[in-house]
Amino acid sequence: MQTLYIIGAGGHGKVAADCAEAMGCFDSVYFLDDGYPDYNQALSWKIVGKVKDIGDFRADGDSVFFVAIGDCFARAKVIDDLIQKGIELTTLIHPSAVVSRHAEVGVGTLICANATVNIAAKIGQGCIINTAASVDHDCTIVQYAHIAPGVNLAGTVTIGEKTFVGVGSAVAHGIHVGNHCIIGGGAAVVTDIPANSLAVGVPAKVKKSTISS
């Protein structure tokens, strides 16, 4: 049994804490959040320090850490920094999720309640497979992507690095969505989406670049 410190005590952090409790493999769950000390409680979980204080809690050899930041770019920055410092991150998989033993799940990833990750799928480091999302056979979800609640990915789909696939979207078999994309909620993606694109609608169409001018 270990003590878990979750970085980020917002809504996504509370989802991660609830998942961790359901897993039943942690003695205690605490938050680190930059709102501390003004913000010192998130529902039943205590916030015990700021993110910069992580070294104070690292000394205990039974402590592990999880980054619960919904924004893909911000999450990637924090995880990369912690890994460079040699800080051990854990992976959280809700007990109601169905994850094939033939799938790969990267460190620092959260797989939420009622999600499905099917055979030969590859989920990268620091990803989010959110509530009731489905990732079918042979999909590749590159690091720091976020698959929102209720998304359905058919087989052999690729979702690029730091790409966000919005709530209730569907992506057809074999489609490639590039890095740093945003797929709008409820979209039906039936053609490849190039990197750095915002795509919305049924069928999904690229509306603009996600790169600021």
Backbone hydrogen bonds, N-H to C=O, Kabsch-Sander energy under -0.5 kcal/mol:
donor,donor_aa,acceptor,acceptor_aa,energy
2,Q,25,C,-1.0
3,T,62,D,-2.0
4,L,28,S,-2.8
5,Y,64,V,-2.3
6,I,4,L,-0.5
6,I,30,Y,-3.2
7,I,5,Y,-0.5
7,I,66,F,-3.3
8,G,6,I,-0.7
8,G,32,L,-2.8
14,K,10,G,-2.2
15,V,11,G,-1.7
16,A,12,H,-2.2
17,A,13,G,-2.5
18,D,14,K,-2.4
19,C,15,V,-2.2
20,A,16,A,-2.6
21,E,17,A,-2.4
22,A,18,D,-2.1
23,M,19,C,-1.7
24,G,20,A,-1.0
24,G,21,E,-0.7
25,C,20,A,-0.6
27,D,2,Q,-2.5
28,S,2,Q,-0.8
30,Y,4,L,-2.6
31,F,46,K,-2.4
32,L,6,I,-2.7
33,D,49,G,-2.7
36,Y,33,D,-2.0
38,D,35,G,-0.5
39,Y,35,G,-2.0
40,N,38,D,-0.7
42,A,45,W,-3.0
45,W,42,A,-2.3
47,I,40,N,-1.9
48,V,31,F,-2.5
48,V,46,K,-0.6
49,G,31,F,-0.6
53,D,50,K,-1.3
54,I,51,V,-1.6
55,G,52,K,-0.5
56,D,53,D,-2.0
57,F,53,D,-0.7
57,F,54,I,-1.1
58,R,54,I,-1.0
59,A,55,G,-0.7
61,G,59,A,-0.6
63,S,60,D,-2.0
64,V,3,T,-2.5
65,F,88,E,-1.5
66,F,5,Y,-2.1
68,A,7,I,-2.7
68,A,66,F,-0.7
69,I,67,V,-0.6
75,R,71,D,-2.6
76,A,72,C,-2.2
77,K,73,F,-2.0
78,V,74,A,-2.0
79,I,75,R,-2.6
80,D,76,A,-2.7
81,D,77,K,-1.8
82,L,78,V,-2.4
83,I,79,I,-2.6
84,Q,80,D,-2.1
85,K,81,D,-1.3
86,G,83,I,-1.6
87,I,82,L,-2.5
90,T,65,F,-2.5
92,L,109,T,-2.2
94,H,111,I,-2.8
97,A,94,H,-1.9
98,V,115,A,-2.8
99,V,97,A,-0.6
100,S,98,V,-0.5
100,S,117,V,-2.8
103,A,100,S,-1.7
104,E,121,A,-2.6
106,G,123,I,-2.1
109,T,106,G,-1.2
110,L,127,C,-2.3
111,I,92,L,-2.7
112,C,110,L,-0.6
112,C,129,I,-2.9
115,A,112,C,-1.7
116,T,133,A,-2.4
117,V,98,V,-3.1
118,N,135,V,-3.1
121,A,118,N,-1.7
122,K,139,C,-2.8
123,I,104,E,-3.2
124,G,122,K,-0.5
124,G,141,I,-2.7
126,G,107,V,-2.2
127,C,124,G,-1.0
128,I,145,A,-1.9
129,I,110,L,-3.0
130,N,128,I,-0.7
130,N,147,I,-3.0
132,A,113,A,-2.1
133,A,130,N,-2.1
134,S,151,V,-2.8
135,V,116,T,-2.8
136,D,134,S,-0.5
136,D,153,L,-1.5
138,D,119,I,-1.8
139,C,136,D,-1.4
140,T,157,V,-2.6
141,I,122,K,-3.3
142,V,140,T,-0.6
142,V,159,I,-2.9
144,Y,125,Q,-2.2
145,A,142,V,-1.4
146,H,163,T,-2.6
147,I,128,I,-3.4
148,A,146,H,-0.7
148,A,165,V,-2.4
150,G,131,T,-1.9
151,V,148,A,-1.6
152,N,169,S,-2.4
153,L,134,S,-2.7
153,L,151,V,-0.5
154,A,152,N,-0.6
154,A,171,V,-2.5
156,T,137,H,-2.6
157,V,154,A,-0.9
158,T,175,I,-2.3
159,I,140,T,-2.7
160,G,177,V,-1.7
160,G,178,G,-0.6
162,K,143,Q,-1.6
163,T,160,G,-1.6
164,F,181,C,-2.5
165,V,146,H,-2.7
165,V,163,T,-0.5
166,G,164,F,-0.6
166,G,183,I,-2.7
168,G,149,P,-2.0
169,S,166,G,-1.7
170,A,187,A,-2.5
171,V,152,N,-2.5
172,A,189,V,-2.9
174,G,155,G,-2.3
175,I,172,A,-1.7
177,V,158,T,-3.1
177,V,175,I,-0.5
178,G,176,H,-0.5
178,G,193,I,-2.5
180,H,161,E,-3.1
181,C,178,G,-0.7
182,I,197,S,-2.4
183,I,164,F,-2.9
184,G,182,I,-0.6
184,G,199,A,-2.9
186,G,167,V,-2.0
187,A,184,G,-1.7
188,A,201,G,-2.0
189,V,170,A,-3.2
189,V,187,A,-0.6
190,V,188,A,-0.8
193,I,176,H,-2.2
196,N,179,N,-2.8
198,L,208,K,-2.8
199,A,182,I,-2.6
199,A,197,S,-0.6
200,V,205,K,-2.1
204,A,188,A,-3.0
205,K,200,V,-2.7
207,K,198,L,-3.3
208,K,198,L,-1.0
210,T,196,N,-2.0
211,I,196,N,-0.5
